[in-house]
Amino acid sequence: MIGIIDYDAGNLRSVEKALISLGEAPVITRDRKSILEADRVILPGVGSFGDAMSRLRQYGLVDVIRETVDKGTPFLGICLGLQLLFESSEESEGVEGLGILPGRILRIPDTPGLKIPHMGWNSLDIKPGATLFRGIDNGAYVYFVHSYYLKADDERVVAASTEYSTHIHAAVEKEHVFACQFHPEKSSQVGLSILKNFLEV
């Protein structure tokens, strides 16, 4: 079973629909037992870092997520779900993230001619051998919607990057923990291939 964590952060149905199209029967849940028993777990989300962490705490999901990761369940963060895996964000100073991976979320710098939020298709510079991108050509385009970006402390976890006003760590993977700043569920066939690679971990 694929568990999609529900913490009122939106974007759940589009992820669910993409997984169904791949032949899965995902369950949207915030039930501790269901999440811990899932074969794979996905943390999607859009919105504010601080609000999201508040809701994760409110629903008792912080410890559940950490326990899920600690037991080795393949885990995928999407968009805000990627950002929450790290330690902190400029969007919500003083708010601690999950801290599962070391790094910080920064605001995309203002640059003449570029709009923020970054909204649209950008190409990826993919790290050779990255699990999420197996069979996907370097330079493939995926869909982004974000005003903040990841700067990981450990470059070795970066699976793909992109350029938009600055150098953006667009995807990470470390052992069984994966995350994408972009939306694979909105990234056409490339995105479905990324989700399929996660399902095959």
Salt bridges, closest charged atoms under 4 A:
ASP6 OD2 - ARG30 NH2 3.41
ASP8 OD1 - ARG30 NH2 3.02
GLU16 OE1 - ARG13 NH1 3.12
GLU37 OE2 - LYS33 NZ 2.98
GLU67 OE1 - ARG32 NH2 2.74
GLU93 OE2 - ARG104 NH2 2.89
ASP110 OD1 - ARG107 NH1 3.35
ASP154 OD1 - ARG156 NE 2.98
GLU155 OE2 - HIS169 NE2 3.60
GLU163 OE2 - HIS167 ND1 2.55
GLU185 OE2 - HIS183 ND1 2.72
GLU200 OE1 - ARG134 NH2 2.99
GLU200 OE2 - LYS196 NZ 2.66
